[in-house]
Amino acid sequence: MEALYEEIRRNPSKPDIHFTTIYPFYVDTGLANDPKYRFPYIFGIVKPEYAACEIIQAIKKNYTEYSIPRCLLSLNAINRIIPESAMRLILDFLVDVDR
C-alpha cells in the first residue's frame, strides 16, 4: 500500500486518490478458531458488522492507517522498527500459552 501511495503521490498530475490501510486483528468470520491471548480485553473478537463500520469511518476520516482495535496500531509501528526476532518474542508473550 505504501508503494502504491508513493507512486500516486509522485505523479505530476497529482490525482485526488487517498489510501487507507486497515489492520483488522481478529474479525469473527468463521474461518478460523478463536485465538487465545494473554490479554483478551485488548485482543477480543470483533464482529464483522463492527469492523465494517470502523473501516468506513477510517476511510471517511482519510486515515492513512487504521487498526481494529485502534490500540493495536502502536504495535504495528513497533513491528516496523524492531528486529523480526524481537517481534516474535512479543507475539509469543501475548499468545496465551495455556491453550
C-alpha positions in Angstrom: 0.0 0.0 0.0 2.9 2.4 0.8 4.5 1.8 -2.5 1.2 2.4 -4.4 0.7 5.6 -2.3 4.2 6.8 -3.2 3.6 6.1 -6.9 0.4 8.1 -6.9 1.9 10.9 -4.7 4.8 11.4 -7.1 2.5 11.5 -10.2 2.9 15.0 -11.7 -0.9 15.2 -12.3 -1.5 14.5 -8.5 -4.8 12.6 -8.8 -7.0 13.0 -5.8 -6.7 9.4 -4.6 -6.4 8.5 -0.9 -5.4 5.2 0.7 -6.4 3.7 4.0 -4.6 0.6 5.1 -6.7 -1.4 7.6 -5.2 -3.8 10.1 -8.0 -5.9 11.5 -6.8 -8.1 14.4 -9.4 -10.8 14.7 -12.7 -10.5 12.9 -15.1 -13.3 13.6 -15.7 -14.6 10.0 -15.9 -18.3 11.0 -12.8 -19.1 9.0 -10.5 -19.6 12.0 -10.7 -20.8 15.6 -10.9 -18.2 18.3 -7.3 -17.5 19.2 -6.4 -17.4 22.9 -4.4 -14.4 24.1 -2.9 -13.3 27.4 -4.9 -10.1 27.4 -8.4 -10.9 26.0 -9.8 -7.5 26.9 -7.4 -6.0 24.4 -7.4 -8.8 21.8 -11.1 -9.5 21.7 -13.1 -10.9 18.9 -14.6 -8.3 16.6 -17.9 -8.8 14.9 -17.9 -8.3 11.1 -20.5 -5.5 11.3 -18.4 -3.6 13.8 -15.3 -4.0 11.7 -17.2 -2.8 8.6 -18.4 0.3 10.5 -14.9 1.1 11.7 -13.4 0.7 8.2 -16.0 3.0 6.7 -15.3 5.6 9.4 -11.5 5.3 8.9 -11.9 5.9 5.1 -14.3 8.8 5.7 -11.7 10.4 8.0 -9.0 9.8 5.5 -6.8 7.9 7.9 -3.6 6.5 6.3 -3.6 3.5 8.7 -6.2 2.1 11.0 -6.2 -0.8 13.3 -9.2 -2.7 14.7 -9.0 -2.4 17.7 -7.4 1.0 17.5 -5.0 0.4 20.3 -3.0 -2.1 18.3 -1.8 0.5 15.8 1.1 1.2 18.0 2.1 -2.5 18.0 2.2 -2.3 14.2 4.5 0.8 14.5 6.8 -1.1 16.9 6.9 -4.0 14.5 8.4 -1.8 11.8 11.4 -0.6 14.0 12.5 -3.7 15.9 14.0 -6.9 14.5 11.7 -9.7 13.5 13.0 -12.0 16.2 12.1 -9.4 18.8 8.6 -9.1 17.4 8.2 -12.9 17.5 9.1 -12.8 21.2 6.5 -10.1 21.8 3.9 -12.1 20.0 4.8 -15.3 21.9 4.3 -13.4 25.1 0.9 -12.1 24.1 -0.3 -15.5 23.0 -1.9 -17.5 25.8 0.4 -20.4 26.5 -2.2 -22.4 28.4 -4.4 -23.3 25.4 
